[in-house]
Amino acid sequence: MNDNPYRTPDAVQENTKENSSSGFMKFIKVFFIVIGVIVTLLIGLISLLFITSPSYEDVDEETKVVVETVIPHLTTWDYEEFVPYLHQSFIDSSPVEQQVNVMNSFRKLGEYQSHSEPQRQNCMSGTTGETYSRCNYTINADFANGNADIFLGMVKQGERTLIIQLQVNSDAFME
């Protein structure tokens, strides 16, 4: 049966060599197939994560608009003028009188002069009945009575991006 007229003598000899070390070669083939499948799955998973990862560029753009509107008026607006830019969680976080006092304390900073671009610190996404994106930003602002470091927590829920956290630190408050 080994006498195949279509095989050359070299082919028969190679085939004989393969059979003598077939156990090791089978192991190597299976090993590399398994490694190839694992690597392919990892590449696919990483690609899927990049494709489906949320983009926060829309939050960044809307935050810039809010910052350009709110920060220059930080020391001149009344609380009621801030309310359209505040998330309901911010409004519900403490009594309105306390929030009015905090907003009025910003007047100690003096007249607004300039501010830096908002620098995104971190972002996260989640769902609470509705999908949201929350990003934190820092802004350096100059006022007549000194500099202020502003921490701004922004949340995009639905179509609007609103302030959910506002912290202003300045030496002007120490006077």
Secondary structure, 3 states (H helix, E strand, C coil): CCCCCCCCHHHHHHHHHHHHCHHHHHHHHHHHHHHHHHHHHHHHHHHHHHHHCCCCHHHHHHHHHHHHHHHHHCCCCCHHHHHHHECHHHHHCCCHHHHHHHHHHHHHHCCEEEECCCEEEEEEEEECCCEEEEEEEEEEEEECCEEEEEEEEEEEECCEEEEEEEEEECHHHHC
